[in-house]
Amino acid sequence: MSLSGIIVTLILAAGITASPTGLVPRQANNTGATTASGASLKCPSGFRNVVFNTVAPGQANWQKRFETVMSIGVTNWIGFSVTPISQNGNYGKPAFSPDSNQIPLIMSPDDMPYARDNILNKDGAVVGVFNEPDFSYLGATWKKDAAPAAAIAKPFFAASMSKPTMLLSPGIAFTGSGYLEEFYANCPGCEARTSIISIHVYNSNSDAAISMIQGVHAKHPGKDIWITELAPASSPHQDSTNSGGGICNLSAADTQAWMIKVLTWAVSSGYVKKVFWNTGEWSPDFGDQCNPSLTDATGGLTPLAQVYKGICA
């Protein structure tokens, strides 16, 4: 079957019909973004984005890999660094550093002086205030309970009050834990200063993934959401950060259908403005099951990347 035929089959499996102008959910929604009558699915500006993890610059054809992903309609990328990755030893200080498209993240309190001095004064700048402070990846990343994390963040939020920079909330791993609500309860004025709620969503059940996003929006109804990490699973053995584990058994076709269903819903929600698919590099550890890679071992696009390319009209 041709790639176009595969995508059509997946679209139908995900509960979506095709129109001459785009992808349309079979059921009408009440947001006006897409309807069963045939209006095209219009993604928000800059909707499709990507995550490049620290291993990415060490893979074959790094520059080609990055440029290939960006060529399919991707706007921004997240690297786990507040500085350009050319200055970050965790990324190997690569010769090619695409800094202009990077969304910087404050990974720990040590990053706050740099962000204050180099990011807050820039028109149109964006910075994430902590990445998964509720979860330490392999014990290597900074983690802190919500109340003390809020105390640490207060001076940075205060310094940002008269600045043009867009602030992202702490990018939480556990959407249903109450961490973000406790953080803001201990940081008066910080939620009002926050421009976007940032969350990470991993769950191989597409309905459960959507429910996770809806739950966050219900607690912060006045804020738009960026899903700054999104995939059915974050590793072969971590099906859901909320359930605490499990092996993701989705086939390649099921993974593509998952992407179509979740992203189509996200566009129709009206409040999910950006998604960052994880991951842009090749992830051989997944094998054939649940593999979220947008590029293959050589740096070329995977079939999943072709689906990502076709999501938006």
C-alpha positions as CSV (number, residue, x, y, z in Angstrom):
1,M,0.0,0.0,0.0
2,S,1.2,3.5,-0.7
3,L,2.0,6.0,2.1
4,S,-1.0,8.0,1.1
5,G,-3.2,4.9,1.3
6,I,-1.8,4.1,4.8
7,I,-2.5,7.5,6.0
8,V,-6.1,7.3,4.7
9,T,-6.6,4.0,6.5
10,L,-5.2,5.4,9.7
11,I,-7.4,8.5,9.5
12,L,-10.5,6.3,9.2
13,A,-9.4,4.1,12.1
14,A,-9.0,7.2,14.2
15,G,-12.5,8.3,13.6
16,I,-11.7,11.0,11.1
17,T,-13.0,11.6,7.6
18,A,-11.3,13.3,4.7
19,S,-12.6,16.5,3.1
20,P,-11.2,18.3,0.0
21,T,-9.6,20.8,2.4
22,G,-8.3,18.8,5.3
23,L,-9.1,16.2,8.1
24,V,-12.5,16.3,9.7
25,P,-13.6,14.4,12.9
26,R,-16.6,12.2,12.2
27,Q,-18.4,13.8,15.2
28,A,-19.2,17.5,15.3
29,N,-17.5,19.5,18.0
30,N,-18.7,22.7,19.7
31,T,-15.5,24.7,19.3
32,G,-15.9,25.7,15.7
33,A,-12.4,24.5,14.8
34,T,-13.6,21.6,12.8
35,T,-17.1,20.3,12.1
36,A,-18.7,17.2,10.6
37,S,-20.0,19.4,7.8
38,G,-16.7,19.5,6.1
39,A,-14.8,22.6,7.3
40,S,-11.0,22.1,7.1
41,L,-9.0,21.3,10.2
42,K,-7.0,24.5,10.8
43,C,-4.1,24.2,13.2
44,P,-3.1,27.2,15.3
45,S,-0.1,29.0,14.0
46,G,3.1,27.2,15.1
47,F,1.1,24.2,16.3
48,R,3.6,21.4,15.3
49,N,6.8,21.4,17.2
50,V,9.4,18.8,18.4
51,V,11.7,17.7,21.2
52,F,15.3,16.9,20.5
53,N,16.9,15.0,23.5
54,T,20.5,15.3,24.5
55,V,21.5,12.3,22.3
56,A,20.3,13.9,19.1
57,P,23.5,15.9,18.1
58,G,25.5,12.7,18.5
59,Q,23.5,10.8,15.9
60,A,24.4,10.5,12.3
61,N,23.7,13.5,10.1
62,W,22.6,15.8,13.0
63,Q,22.3,18.9,10.9
64,K,20.4,17.1,8.1
65,R,18.2,15.4,10.7
66,F,17.3,18.7,12.3
67,E,16.6,20.5,9.0
68,T,14.6,17.6,7.7
69,V,12.3,17.6,10.7
70,M,11.9,21.4,10.5
71,S,10.9,21.1,6.8
72,I,7.7,19.3,7.6
73,G,6.0,22.3,9.2
74,V,7.6,22.2,12.6
75,T,8.1,25.7,14.1
76,N,10.0,25.3,17.4
77,W,12.0,22.7,19.2
78,I,12.7,22.0,22.9
79,G,16.1,21.0,24.1
80,F,16.7,20.5,27.8
81,S,18.8,23.6,28.2
82,V,18.3,27.3,29.1
83,T,21.4,28.2,26.9
84,P,21.9,27.5,23.2
85,I,22.9,23.8,23.0
86,S,26.3,24.9,21.5
87,Q,27.0,26.0,25.1
88,N,25.6,23.0,26.9
89,G,27.9,20.1,27.6
90,N,25.0,17.7,28.0
91,Y,24.4,18.1,24.2
92,G,28.1,17.7,23.4
93,K,28.4,21.3,22.4
94,P,27.7,20.5,18.7
95,A,29.1,22.7,15.9
96,F,25.6,23.0,14.5
97,S,23.3,24.7,17.0
98,P,19.9,25.9,15.7
99,D,19.4,28.4,18.5
100,S,16.8,30.7,16.8
101,N,14.1,28.0,17.0
102,Q,14.8,26.7,20.5
103,I,12.5,27.2,23.4
104,P,14.8,27.5,26.4
105,L,14.0,25.7,29.7
106,I,15.1,26.6,33.2
107,M,16.2,23.1,34.3
108,S,17.2,24.0,37.9
109,P,17.8,27.1,40.0
110,D,21.3,27.3,38.7
111,D,19.8,28.4,35.3
112,M,17.8,31.3,36.7
113,P,20.6,34.0,36.6
114,Y,21.2,33.2,32.9
115,A,17.5,33.4,32.1
116,R,17.1,36.6,34.0
117,D,20.1,38.3,32.4
118,N,19.8,37.0,28.8
119,I,16.2,36.1,28.1
120,L,13.8,38.3,30.2
121,N,14.8,41.5,28.3
122,K,14.2,40.1,24.8
123,D,11.0,41.0,23.0
124,G,9.1,37.9,21.9
125,A,11.2,35.6,24.0
126,V,9.8,32.5,25.7
127,V,11.2,30.5,28.6
128,G,10.0,27.5,30.6
129,V,10.2,27.8,34.4
130,F,11.4,24.3,35.4
131,N,11.2,21.1,33.5
132,E,9.5,18.2,35.3
133,P,10.3,19.4,38.8
134,D,7.9,16.7,40.0
135,F,10.0,13.9,38.4
136,S,13.7,13.2,38.2
137,Y,14.6,11.4,35.0
138,L,16.9,8.5,36.0
139,G,17.7,10.5,39.1
140,A,19.8,12.9,37.0
141,T,17.4,16.0,36.7
142,W,16.4,18.5,39.3
143,K,13.4,17.7,41.4
144,K,11.7,19.6,44.2
145,D,8.4,19.5,46.1
146,A,5.9,22.1,44.9
147,A,6.1,24.5,47.9
148,P,9.9,24.9,48.0
149,A,10.1,25.0,44.2
150,A,7.6,27.9,44.3
151,A,9.8,29.7,46.9
152,I,12.8,29.4,44.7
153,A,10.8,30.6,41.6
154,K,9.2,33.7,43.3
155,P,12.1,36.1,42.7
156,F,12.3,35.1,39.0
157,F,8.6,35.7,38.5
158,A,8.9,39.0,40.3
159,A,11.8,40.0,38.1
160,S,9.7,39.2,35.0
161,M,6.8,41.4,35.9
162,S,7.7,44.4,33.7
163,K,9.4,42.3,31.0
164,P,8.0,41.2,27.6
165,T,9.0,37.5,27.9
166,M,6.4,34.8,27.8
167,L,6.7,32.4,30.7
168,L,5.7,28.8,30.6
169,S,4.5,27.1,33.8
170,P,6.6,24.3,35.3
171,G,6.4,21.5,32.7
172,I,4.8,18.9,34.9
173,A,5.1,15.1,34.3
174,F,2.2,14.1,36.5
175,T,-0.9,16.0,35.3
176,G,-3.2,14.7,37.9
177,S,-1.0,15.1,41.0
178,G,-2.0,18.6,42.1
179,Y,1.7,19.7,41.9
180,L,1.0,22.8,39.7
181,E,-1.9,24.0,41.9
182,E,0.2,23.7,45.0
183,F,3.1,25.5,43.3
184,Y,0.9,28.5,42.4
185,A,-0.8,28.5,45.9
186,N,2.7,29.1,47.3
187,C,3.7,31.7,44.7
188,P,1.2,34.5,44.8
189,G,0.9,36.4,41.5
190,C,2.9,33.8,39.6
191,E,0.0,32.1,37.9
192,A,-1.3,35.5,36.7
193,R,2.2,36.2,35.2
194,T,2.3,32.7,33.6
195,S,1.4,33.0,29.9
196,I,1.0,29.3,29.1
197,I,0.4,26.1,31.1
198,S,3.1,23.5,30.1
199,I,2.4,19.8,30.5
200,H,3.9,16.4,29.4
201,V,1.5,13.7,28.2
202,Y,2.4,10.1,27.8
203,N,-0.3,7.4,27.7
204,S,-0.8,4.7,25.0
205,N,-4.5,4.9,25.5
206,S,-5.5,7.9,23.3
207,D,-8.7,8.6,25.3
208,A,-6.8,8.6,28.5
209,A,-4.2,11.0,27.0
210,I,-7.0,13.4,26.0
211,S,-8.5,13.1,29.5
212,M,-5.2,14.1,31.1
213,I,-5.2,17.3,29.0
214,Q,-8.8,18.1,29.8
215,G,-8.1,17.6,33.5
216,V,-5.4,20.3,33.5
217,H,-7.6,22.7,31.5
218,A,-10.4,22.3,34.0
219,K,-8.1,23.5,36.8
220,H,-6.7,26.4,34.7
221,P,-9.5,27.4,32.4
222,G,-8.2,30.8,31.6
223,K,-4.9,29.6,30.2
224,D,-3.9,28.1,26.9
225,I,-1.8,24.9,27.0
226,W,1.4,23.8,25.4
227,I,2.0,20.1,25.5
228,T,5.8,20.3,25.7
229,E,6.3,16.6,25.5
230,L,3.8,14.3,23.8
231,A,3.9,10.7,22.6
232,P,2.2,7.4,23.6
233,A,5.2,6.5,25.8
234,S,8.4,8.2,26.9
235,S,10.4,5.0,26.8
236,P,9.6,1.3,25.9
237,H,8.9,0.5,29.5
238,Q,7.0,3.7,30.5
239,D,3.6,3.6,29.1
240,S,2.3,6.5,31.2
241,T,3.9,8.9,33.6
242,N,0.6,9.0,35.5
243,S,0.2,5.2,35.9
244,G,3.8,4.7,36.8
245,G,4.8,2.3,34.1
246,G,3.8,-0.6,31.8
247,I,5.1,-1.6,28.4
248,C,3.6,0.2,25.4
249,N,2.6,-2.4,22.8
250,L,1.3,-0.1,20.0
251,S,2.2,-1.2,16.5
252,A,3.6,1.4,14.1
253,A,0.1,1.8,12.5
254,D,-1.5,2.1,16.0
255,T,1.1,4.8,16.9
256,Q,0.2,6.7,13.8
257,A,-3.5,6.4,14.6
258,W,-2.8,7.6,18.2
259,M,-1.0,10.7,16.8
260,I,-3.9,11.5,14.4
261,K,-6.6,11.1,17.1
262,V,-4.9,13.1,19.9
263,L,-3.7,15.9,17.7
264,T,-7.0,16.2,15.9
265,W,-8.7,16.5,19.3
266,A,-6.1,19.0,20.4
267,V,-6.7,21.3,17.5
268,S,-10.4,21.1,18.0
269,S,-10.1,21.9,21.8
270,G,-9.4,25.6,21.1
271,Y,-7.0,25.8,24.0
272,V,-4.1,23.5,23.0
273,K,-1.9,25.9,21.0
274,K,1.3,24.0,20.6
275,V,2.4,20.4,20.8
276,F,6.0,19.2,21.0
277,W,6.3,15.6,19.7
278,N,8.9,13.6,21.5
279,T,11.0,12.7,19.6
280,G,12.8,14.2,16.6
281,E,15.8,11.9,16.8
282,W,15.9,8.2,16.2
283,S,15.0,6.1,19.2
284,P,16.2,2.5,18.5
285,D,15.4,1.3,22.0
286,F,11.7,1.2,21.1
287,G,12.2,-1.2,18.2
288,D,9.0,-1.6,16.1
289,Q,6.5,-1.1,19.0
290,C,5.4,2.4,20.0
291,N,8.3,4.0,18.4
292,P,7.8,7.8,18.4
293,S,10.8,8.7,16.2
294,L,10.3,11.3,13.5
295,T,13.7,10.4,11.9
296,D,15.3,7.1,11.2
297,A,18.9,5.9,11.7
298,T,20.2,7.8,8.7
299,G,18.3,11.1,9.5
300,G,15.5,10.6,7.0
301,L,11.8,10.9,7.8
302,T,9.9,8.0,9.2
303,P,6.3,7.2,8.2
304,L,5.2,8.7,11.5
305,A,6.8,12.0,10.5
306,Q,4.9,11.9,7.2
307,V,1.7,11.6,9.3
308,Y,2.8,14.6,11.5
309,K,3.4,16.5,8.3
310,G,-0.1,15.9,7.1
311,I,-2.0,16.6,10.3
312,C,-2.6,20.3,9.5
313,A,-4.4,21.6,6.4
